[in-house]
Amino acid sequence: MKKIISVCICVLFVAISLCGCNNEKTNPYFNAVVLDDEGTSFTVECTESSLDTIENGTRVYFEKNAMVNTEDMSDFDIGDNIRILYNSDRIKDGDPIELEVVFAVYLLDQEGNLVND
């Protein structure tokens, strides 16, 4: 009887532990190449996406004032590879599509890894 109770407790412990996994929600992102930097806005082309919301080859526009935190915002050159974290619920259709809320923009190296300053 003790053995059955011990097994049940172990199974219950494992089940409870697994319920807590993957509950973190992450912001969607996409990698892109900078096509245009007009000073107050960017136009980029998606090269890789974490969601199907923005497909590879899609042109995307966003204004710098759409940035939630501009503290770490750098000036990017045309041709730079960047990663954009955005709110997938706040996208305007069009050509290019427009992001209304951008959480962060990071510079990438040629392999697609984040560049540490």
C-alpha positions in Angstrom: 0.0 0.0 0.0 2.9 2.4 0.9 4.4 1.6 -2.5 1.2 2.5 -4.4 0.9 5.8 -2.4 4.6 6.6 -3.1 4.1 6.0 -6.9 0.9 8.2 -6.9 2.7 11.0 -5.1 5.6 10.8 -7.6 3.3 10.8 -10.6 1.4 13.8 -9.1 4.6 15.7 -8.5 5.8 15.1 -12.1 2.4 16.2 -13.4 2.4 19.4 -11.4 5.9 20.2 -12.4 5.1 19.8 -16.1 2.1 22.0 -15.8 4.4 25.0 -15.1 6.5 24.5 -18.2 6.2 26.8 -21.2 3.8 29.2 -19.6 6.1 32.1 -20.4 4.7 34.2 -23.3 7.5 35.6 -25.5 7.2 38.5 -27.9 7.1 37.6 -31.5 10.1 38.8 -33.5 11.4 38.8 -37.0 14.8 39.3 -38.5 15.1 41.8 -41.3 17.4 43.8 -43.5 17.1 47.6 -43.4 15.9 49.0 -46.7 15.4 52.6 -45.7 16.1 54.8 -42.6 14.3 58.2 -43.0 15.3 59.5 -39.6 11.9 59.0 -38.0 11.0 55.7 -39.5 12.4 52.5 -41.0 11.4 50.3 -43.9 12.8 46.7 -43.7 12.4 43.4 -45.4 11.7 40.3 -43.3 14.3 37.5 -43.7 13.1 35.2 -40.9 10.1 35.2 -38.6 9.1 33.5 -35.4 5.4 33.6 -36.4 3.4 33.3 -39.7 2.2 36.9 -39.1 5.0 38.3 -41.2 6.3 36.2 -44.0 9.8 36.2 -45.5 10.2 38.8 -48.2 7.5 41.1 -46.7 8.3 44.8 -46.5 7.6 46.2 -43.1 7.4 49.9 -42.0 7.5 51.3 -38.5 8.0 54.8 -37.0 10.6 55.3 -34.3 7.8 56.7 -32.1 6.2 53.3 -32.3 9.1 52.1 -30.1 8.1 51.3 -26.5 11.6 51.9 -25.3 13.9 54.1 -27.4 16.6 54.1 -24.8 18.6 51.4 -26.6 17.6 52.5 -30.1 20.6 52.8 -32.4 20.8 54.3 -35.8 21.0 51.5 -38.4 22.5 51.7 -41.8 20.9 50.5 -45.0 21.7 46.8 -45.4 22.1 46.1 -41.7 20.5 42.9 -40.3 18.3 43.6 -37.4 15.8 41.7 -35.1 12.5 43.4 -34.3 10.3 42.4 -31.3 6.8 43.6 -31.9 3.1 43.3 -30.9 1.5 40.9 -33.3 -2.0 42.3 -32.5 -1.1 45.8 -33.6 -0.2 45.5 -37.3 -1.8 47.5 -40.2 -2.2 45.8 -43.5 -0.7 47.5 -46.6 2.4 47.5 -48.7 4.5 47.8 -46.7 2.7 46.5 -43.7 3.0 48.8 -40.6 3.9 47.9 -37.1 2.1 50.0 -34.5 4.0 48.8 -31.5 7.7 47.8 -31.5 9.2 46.6 -28.2 12.9 46.5 -29.3 15.2 46.5 -32.2 18.6 44.7 -32.1 21.5 44.6 -34.5 22.5 41.2 -35.8 25.7 39.9 -37.2 26.0 38.1 -40.6 25.0 34.8 -39.0 21.9 36.2 -37.4 23.2 36.4 -33.9 22.6 39.4 -31.6 25.5 41.8 -31.6 26.6 42.7 -28.0 27.7 46.3 -27.5 
